[in-house]
Amino acid sequence: MKYYLIAGEASGDLHASNLMKSLKESDKEADFRFFGGDLMQDVGGDLVKHYREMAYMGFIPVLLNLRTIFKNMDLCKQDIEKYNPDVVILIDYPGFNLKIAEYVKTNLHIPVYYYISPKIWAWKKYRIKDIRKHVDKMLSILPFEVEFYNKYDYKIDYVRNPSVDSIANREHANETFEEFIQVNQLPEKPIIALLAGSRKQEIKDNLPTMISVVSKFPDYQAVIAGAPGIDTTYYQAFLKNTNINIVFGQTYRLLQQSQAALVTSGTATLETALLRVPQTVCYKVPVKHISSFVFKHFFSVKYISLVNLIAGKTVVKELFGKYFSEKNISDELYAIINDSDYRNKMLQGYDKVIDILGKTGASQQAAKIIVQSLKPKG
């Protein structure tokens, strides 16, 4: 069968690539065409547009790049029609993907499946109308989403979480600290990992404060997990007069050798928890007091990190909006490094999250559902 996939950022590229591998196992004739990234391209198929040319974050960047966004959308619609796949599989990225879903269902009448639900349970619940109308099957990776969608009489399939698979199948899982620092030519000092986001705007907003914080911990070395698609030169502008190192393509290796981590919100918070690394979630937003008010009064969730959302309680401290400050982040980092009771309580919370998410096999389960549902009946 022919599969058309659309992923608009680094995490989507990762999860889509694993899904593609599993689809090839279930369907020996699988043929792929996609908007995505390097990992999807490594699996095979035709890359139409790289996510680096699509990832705009925030109102102003989106506004300034509207022409490019619409051009990409038109390209995608025309390319899907020309390719005429058996199914279109959307991976998160709702601003773009829900528009594509509407076009495909309305004009092309091709089945539309969604792998990794948009976070409409946090805000923009009105999007449930579009999902019910234009998405044939939703494959969820977060257990609490099943109950949410049930409230709107929309049945979804929970296929387990692909981050569990990524962590379980990671390379260098048994690497020692000595081997890691030798390979990367790092000093022999305990590590604080800095995960400042996957987009330039996130890095620009968060990394300077992270750097200021870790400078107060001279017994530790800070190492940045370089984001896919972000060039080294972009980071260097923030690293003048510091001895901070960057590693690319080694986020899991870095985390498993770290004593603590400063992490922006997103999939990285969950991955850090799955590797049982104590973390501080810190995320800078513009007009911080107004942002805190908006989150409190207009969002439908209590937390921004996947760790806390899955646990249903505060496992990691979330320092965003009015709580984002150098002092607050420093105090929290000091606590997770030096307060053993506090640190152990966080690790126990991680264990609960790991237990809730369950075993591996997300992409295999998703692929099985996709292939079986597309097979001709009878």
C-alpha positions as CSV (number, residue, x, y, z in Angstrom):
1,M,0.0,0.0,0.0
2,K,0.9,3.6,-0.4
3,Y,1.3,5.8,2.7
4,Y,1.6,9.6,2.8
5,L,2.9,10.9,6.1
6,I,3.2,14.5,7.4
7,A,5.5,15.4,10.3
8,G,6.3,19.0,11.0
9,E,9.0,18.9,13.6
10,A,11.9,16.8,15.1
11,S,9.8,14.7,17.5
12,G,7.3,13.9,14.7
13,D,10.1,12.9,12.4
14,L,11.3,10.4,15.1
15,H,8.0,8.9,15.8
16,A,6.9,8.8,12.2
17,S,10.2,7.0,11.2
18,N,9.5,4.3,13.8
19,L,6.0,3.9,12.5
20,M,7.3,3.6,9.0
21,K,9.6,0.8,10.1
22,S,6.7,-1.0,11.7
23,L,4.5,-0.5,8.6
24,K,7.2,-2.1,6.5
25,E,7.1,-5.1,8.8
26,S,3.4,-5.4,8.5
27,D,3.1,-4.5,4.8
28,K,6.0,-5.8,2.7
29,E,4.7,-3.6,-0.2
30,A,4.7,-0.4,1.8
31,D,5.6,2.7,-0.3
32,F,6.2,6.1,1.4
33,R,6.0,9.7,0.5
34,F,6.2,12.4,3.1
35,F,6.7,15.8,4.6
36,G,9.3,15.1,7.4
37,G,12.9,14.8,8.2
38,D,16.2,12.9,8.1
39,L,15.0,9.9,10.2
40,M,12.0,9.3,7.9
41,Q,14.3,9.6,4.9
42,D,16.6,7.0,6.4
43,V,13.7,4.5,6.4
44,G,13.1,5.0,2.7
45,G,10.6,6.7,0.4
46,D,10.4,10.2,-1.1
47,L,10.9,13.3,1.1
48,V,8.9,16.1,-0.4
49,K,9.6,18.9,2.1
50,H,11.9,18.9,5.2
51,Y,10.3,20.0,8.5
52,R,13.1,22.6,8.8
53,E,11.3,24.6,6.1
54,M,8.0,24.4,8.0
55,A,8.6,24.8,11.7
56,Y,7.4,28.3,12.6
57,M,6.6,29.0,16.3
58,G,4.8,31.9,17.8
59,F,2.3,34.5,16.4
60,I,4.9,36.9,14.8
61,P,7.0,34.2,13.1
62,V,3.9,32.6,11.7
63,L,2.5,35.9,10.5
64,L,5.8,36.8,8.8
65,N,6.0,33.5,7.1
66,L,2.3,33.1,6.0
67,R,3.2,33.1,2.3
68,T,5.6,30.2,2.8
69,I,3.1,28.3,5.0
70,F,0.4,28.6,2.4
71,K,2.8,27.7,-0.3
72,N,3.8,24.5,1.6
73,M,0.1,23.7,2.2
74,D,-0.7,24.0,-1.5
75,L,2.3,21.9,-2.4
76,C,1.2,19.2,0.0
77,K,-2.4,19.1,-1.2
78,Q,-1.3,18.9,-4.9
79,D,1.3,16.2,-4.1
80,I,-1.2,14.0,-2.2
81,E,-3.6,14.2,-5.1
82,K,-0.9,13.3,-7.5
83,Y,0.5,10.4,-5.4
84,N,-3.0,9.1,-4.6
85,P,-2.1,7.1,-1.4
86,D,-4.2,4.5,0.3
87,V,-4.1,6.6,3.5
88,V,-2.8,9.9,4.7
89,I,-1.1,9.7,8.2
90,L,-0.8,12.9,10.1
91,I,1.7,13.2,13.0
92,D,0.7,16.0,15.6
93,Y,1.4,19.4,14.0
94,P,-2.3,20.4,14.1
95,G,-2.2,23.9,12.6
96,F,-1.0,22.5,9.3
97,N,-2.3,18.9,9.5
98,L,-5.9,19.6,10.3
99,K,-6.2,21.8,7.2
100,I,-4.7,19.0,5.2
101,A,-7.2,16.6,6.8
102,E,-10.1,18.8,5.8
103,Y,-8.9,19.0,2.2
104,V,-8.2,15.3,1.8
105,K,-11.5,14.2,3.2
106,T,-13.6,16.8,1.4
107,N,-11.9,16.7,-2.0
108,L,-9.9,13.5,-2.4
109,H,-12.0,11.1,-0.2
110,I,-8.8,9.3,1.0
111,P,-8.8,7.9,4.5
112,V,-7.1,10.2,7.0
113,Y,-5.5,8.7,10.1
114,Y,-3.9,10.7,12.9
115,Y,-0.9,9.3,14.9
116,I,-0.2,11.4,18.0
117,S,-3.2,13.5,18.8
118,P,-3.1,17.3,18.7
119,K,-3.3,18.5,22.3
120,I,-6.8,19.8,22.0
121,W,-7.4,18.6,25.6
122,A,-5.2,21.5,26.8
123,W,-6.9,24.2,24.7
124,K,-8.8,24.7,21.4
125,K,-11.3,22.0,22.3
126,Y,-13.4,23.3,19.4
127,R,-11.1,21.4,17.1
128,I,-12.8,18.2,18.2
129,K,-15.5,19.0,15.6
130,D,-12.9,19.1,12.8
131,I,-11.3,15.8,14.0
132,R,-14.7,14.0,14.2
133,K,-15.5,15.2,10.7
134,H,-12.2,14.8,8.9
135,V,-10.2,12.1,10.8
136,D,-11.2,8.5,10.3
137,K,-9.0,7.1,13.0
138,M,-7.1,8.6,15.9
139,L,-4.1,6.6,17.3
140,S,-3.3,8.0,20.7
141,I,0.0,7.8,22.7
142,L,-1.3,9.3,26.0
143,P,-3.6,7.1,28.1
144,F,-5.6,10.0,29.5
145,E,-6.7,11.0,25.9
146,V,-9.0,8.0,25.7
147,E,-11.3,9.4,28.4
148,F,-11.1,12.9,26.9
149,Y,-12.3,11.8,23.5
150,N,-15.0,9.5,25.0
151,K,-16.6,12.6,26.4
152,Y,-17.2,13.7,22.8
153,D,-18.4,10.3,21.6
154,Y,-15.3,9.8,19.5
155,K,-13.6,6.4,19.9
156,I,-9.8,6.4,19.6
157,D,-7.1,3.7,19.9
158,Y,-4.5,4.0,22.6
159,V,-1.4,2.3,21.2
160,R,1.0,3.0,24.0
161,N,3.8,5.6,24.0
162,P,6.6,5.6,21.4
163,S,9.0,7.4,23.7
164,V,9.0,4.2,25.8
165,D,10.2,2.3,22.6
166,S,12.8,5.0,21.8
167,I,14.3,4.8,25.2
168,A,14.2,1.0,25.4
169,N,15.8,0.6,21.9
170,R,18.4,3.4,22.3
171,E,22.0,2.8,21.3
172,H,24.8,3.0,23.9
173,A,22.4,2.0,26.7
174,N,25.2,0.4,28.6
175,E,27.8,3.2,28.0
176,T,29.8,4.3,31.1
177,F,30.3,7.9,32.1
178,E,34.0,7.5,31.4
179,E,33.3,6.2,27.9
180,F,30.9,9.1,27.2
181,I,33.2,11.9,28.2
182,Q,36.1,10.3,26.4
183,V,34.3,10.0,23.1
184,N,33.1,13.6,23.4
185,Q,36.3,15.0,24.8
186,L,34.5,16.4,27.9
187,P,36.0,17.2,31.4
188,E,35.8,14.6,34.1
189,K,33.0,16.5,36.0
190,P,29.4,15.5,36.7
191,I,27.0,16.8,34.0
192,I,24.0,19.0,34.0
193,A,22.2,18.6,30.7
194,L,20.6,21.5,29.0
195,L,17.6,20.8,26.7
196,A,16.6,24.2,25.5
197,G,14.1,23.2,22.8
198,S,14.0,22.1,19.2
199,R,13.2,25.5,17.6
200,K,15.4,28.6,17.3
201,Q,12.9,30.8,19.1
202,E,12.8,28.4,22.1
203,I,16.5,28.2,22.2
204,K,16.8,32.0,22.1
205,D,14.3,32.4,24.9
206,N,15.5,29.7,27.2
207,L,19.2,29.0,26.8
208,P,20.6,32.3,28.1
209,T,18.9,31.9,31.4
210,M,19.9,28.2,31.6
211,I,23.5,29.2,31.0
212,S,23.4,31.8,33.8
213,V,21.9,29.3,36.2
214,V,24.5,26.5,35.6
215,S,27.4,29.1,36.0
216,K,26.4,29.0,39.7
217,F,27.3,25.3,39.9
218,P,31.1,25.3,39.3
219,D,31.5,21.7,40.4
220,Y,29.4,20.6,37.4
221,Q,29.8,20.9,33.7
222,A,26.9,22.0,31.5
223,V,26.4,20.1,28.2
224,I,23.8,21.2,25.6
225,A,21.8,18.6,23.7
226,G,21.9,20.1,20.2
227,A,18.5,20.0,18.5
228,P,18.2,18.3,15.1
229,G,18.3,20.8,12.3
230,I,19.9,23.6,14.3
231,D,23.4,24.5,13.2
232,T,26.3,24.7,15.7
233,T,26.9,28.3,14.8
234,Y,23.5,29.3,16.1
235,Y,24.4,28.0,19.6
236,Q,27.8,29.6,19.6
237,A,26.3,33.1,19.7
238,F,25.1,32.2,23.3
239,L,28.3,30.5,24.4
240,K,30.8,33.3,24.3
241,N,33.0,33.4,27.4
242,T,31.7,30.0,28.6
243,N,33.2,26.5,28.6
244,I,29.9,24.8,27.8
245,N,30.0,22.0,25.2
246,I,27.3,20.8,22.8
247,V,26.6,17.3,21.6
248,F,24.4,16.5,18.6
249,G,22.5,13.3,18.0
250,Q,23.3,12.1,21.5
251,T,20.4,13.4,23.7
252,Y,19.7,10.0,25.3
253,R,23.4,9.3,25.8
254,L,23.8,12.7,27.4
255,L,20.8,12.3,29.7
256,Q,21.8,8.9,31.0
257,Q,25.1,10.3,32.0
258,S,23.7,13.5,33.7
259,Q,23.1,14.2,37.3
260,A,20.3,16.7,36.5
261,A,18.7,18.5,33.6
262,L,17.1,21.8,32.7
263,V,14.4,21.0,30.2
264,T,11.9,23.0,28.2
265,S,8.4,21.5,28.0
266,G,7.5,18.9,25.4
267,T,8.5,15.3,24.6
268,A,11.9,16.0,26.2
269,T,10.4,16.2,29.7
270,L,9.0,12.7,29.3
271,E,12.2,11.3,27.8
272,T,14.1,12.7,30.7
273,A,11.8,11.1,33.1
274,L,11.9,7.7,31.4
275,L,15.7,7.9,31.8
276,R,15.2,8.8,35.5
277,V,17.1,12.0,35.4
278,P,15.9,14.6,37.9
279,Q,14.8,17.7,36.0
280,T,13.6,21.3,36.3
281,V,11.0,22.2,33.6
282,C,11.6,25.8,32.6
283,Y,10.0,27.6,29.7
284,K,10.1,31.3,29.0
285,V,7.1,32.9,27.5
286,P,6.5,36.5,26.4
287,V,4.6,38.9,28.8
288,K,5.0,36.3,31.6
289,H,2.3,37.5,34.0
290,I,-0.3,37.7,31.3
291,S,0.8,34.2,30.0
292,S,0.3,32.8,33.5
293,F,-3.2,34.3,33.7
294,V,-4.1,32.9,30.3
295,F,-2.9,29.4,31.3
296,K,-4.8,29.5,34.6
297,H,-8.1,30.7,33.2
298,F,-8.2,29.5,29.6
299,F,-6.4,26.2,29.5
300,S,-8.1,23.0,30.5
301,V,-5.1,21.4,32.2
302,K,-3.2,22.0,35.4
303,Y,0.3,21.2,33.9
304,I,2.5,21.9,30.9
305,S,4.8,18.9,31.2
306,L,3.9,15.4,30.0
307,V,5.4,14.0,33.1
308,N,2.9,15.8,35.4
309,L,0.0,15.3,33.0
310,I,0.5,11.5,32.8
311,A,1.0,11.3,36.6
312,G,-2.0,13.5,37.3
313,K,0.0,15.4,39.9
314,T,3.2,17.5,40.4
315,V,6.2,15.3,39.9
316,V,8.5,17.9,38.4
317,K,8.5,21.7,39.2
318,E,7.2,23.7,36.2
319,L,8.8,27.1,36.1
320,F,7.1,29.1,33.3
321,G,5.2,32.3,33.0
322,K,5.7,34.4,36.1
323,Y,7.6,31.6,37.8
324,F,10.4,31.6,35.1
325,S,13.3,33.3,36.7
326,E,17.0,32.7,37.2
327,K,16.6,32.5,41.0
328,N,13.7,30.0,40.9
329,I,15.5,27.8,38.4
330,S,18.7,27.9,40.5
331,D,16.8,27.1,43.7
332,E,15.1,24.1,42.1
333,L,18.3,22.8,40.5
334,Y,20.1,23.0,43.8
335,A,17.3,21.0,45.4
336,I,17.3,18.2,42.9
337,I,21.1,17.9,43.1
338,N,21.6,18.2,46.9
339,D,18.3,17.2,48.6
340,S,18.3,13.4,48.5
341,D,14.7,13.2,49.8
342,Y,13.4,15.6,47.2
343,R,15.4,13.9,44.5
344,N,14.1,10.4,45.5
345,K,10.5,11.7,45.6
346,M,10.9,12.8,42.0
347,L,12.3,9.5,40.9
348,Q,9.4,7.7,42.6
349,G,7.1,9.9,40.6
350,Y,8.9,8.9,37.5
351,D,8.4,5.2,38.3
352,K,4.7,5.8,38.5
353,V,4.7,7.5,35.0
354,I,6.7,4.5,33.7
355,D,4.2,2.1,35.1
356,I,1.2,4.0,33.7
357,L,2.7,4.1,30.2
358,G,3.3,0.4,30.2
359,K,5.4,-1.8,27.9
360,T,6.9,-1.1,24.5
361,G,5.4,-1.7,21.1
362,A,3.6,1.6,20.2
363,S,4.7,1.8,16.6
364,Q,4.0,-1.9,16.0
365,Q,0.5,-1.6,17.5
366,A,-0.2,1.5,15.5
367,A,1.0,-0.1,12.3
368,K,-1.0,-3.2,12.9
369,I,-4.2,-1.2,13.4
370,I,-3.5,0.9,10.2
371,V,-2.8,-2.1,8.0
372,Q,-5.6,-4.2,9.2
373,S,-8.1,-1.4,8.9
374,L,-7.1,-0.6,5.3
375,K,-7.3,-4.2,4.1
376,P,-10.3,-4.9,1.8
377,K,-13.1,-6.5,3.9
378,G,-13.7,-10.1,3.0
